[in-house]
Every structure is written in C-alpha cells, then in structure tokens.
Amino acid sequence: SIDVPVGFLDKALPESIKFEIEEFYYRPIIEVLKSIFSSSSDSRNIIYIPYEQRVVTASGEDMGVYSEAFCSKRFRDFHDHIQHFPGCNDLQRAVAAMIIHSDSLSPTNFGTTKIWPVYLSLANMSIAERTGYNSPGIHHIMHIPEVGFSNLHSTMTDELIHISYQIVYPMQLRR
C-alpha cells in the first residue's frame, strides 16, 4: 500500500489516502543488468568501449557523426571518468546506459482496463538491435496498474509511478 498525498487538490480531502496495490510485478534493475551482462546472447551486441564517429564531407570538412548514444561525447567522457574509480583497479569497467520507457497496454480485447508495462533497454546497443517488436534488447522490468481517470486518480497514478520507480531503482543507481 502507498500513501498518496491529495490534500493539496481540495481542502475538503484528507492529507493523504492509503491506496492498496493488489499486484505489482517488478524485476530489480540490478538483477536485470546482471542477467543482460552475464548472458552470451544478450551481451554479444553490447558496445563496452565507446568511440567517436567522423566523416569527411565532399568539401573536405571533417565532421562528427551523431547517430548512437555510445558515440556521443557525454558517453565517452563518462566512460573515461569511471576508469579512475578507486578500489576497482583489477576490474574492467563499462557504462551501462539505461533507457527506461513505457506505454499503455490493454490486457483484454474488451473493457477499458489498462496497465503500464515499463521496459529497460541499453543505449550500449545500436538502435536497430534495441528496438522493434520482440527485440532481445528490450527487458520488461515492471508493470504499473492504471488507477483511474479523475484528477484524484491521476494524482494517485503519478504517485504510484514514482513509488514504483523507487522500488525498482536501488539507491546505488540514483546519482
């Protein structure tokens, strides 16, 4: 159960309402990452060392190509930064650039019930390999049940989403 703050919506409402979640499916992100990196089929297309893409135009201008996250300057800078973490000198280090995404899903062909599945993909893989129906680069990490449609229910849904992410996202990943 979660306490959802609602008092700010209307003075007549209590400060918060306790909301019971009947089913909450989730996989801890650390466990999903361990699974991805330890599986030969999941990890075979992961880019562990970022690189810069460049092209020389017809006019002779040398330009950077921006196509994949693992080719970005930010990714390369972060990769360089983690190479100097203390206490890990004998370990190989790589960035796990996570993309969290969601969409609504109707679990039945009838009715208006929806759930919100949440997925994790790694930006360490090419766009072509981490997108598309049934892609091996997409990992289901949780689903959030829909609460309703009123302002109160919308607030409860927002709170449920925030609390769900706090459960799935461990403290060591929140930096």
Salt bridges, closest charged atoms under 4 A:
ASP3 OD1 - LYS18 NZ 3.40
GLU31 OE2 - LYS34 NZ 3.67
GLU52 OE2 - ARG54 NH1 2.66
ASP62 OD2 - ARG54 NE 3.26
GLU68 OE1 - ARG130 NH1 3.86
ASP77 OD2 - LYS73 NZ 2.96
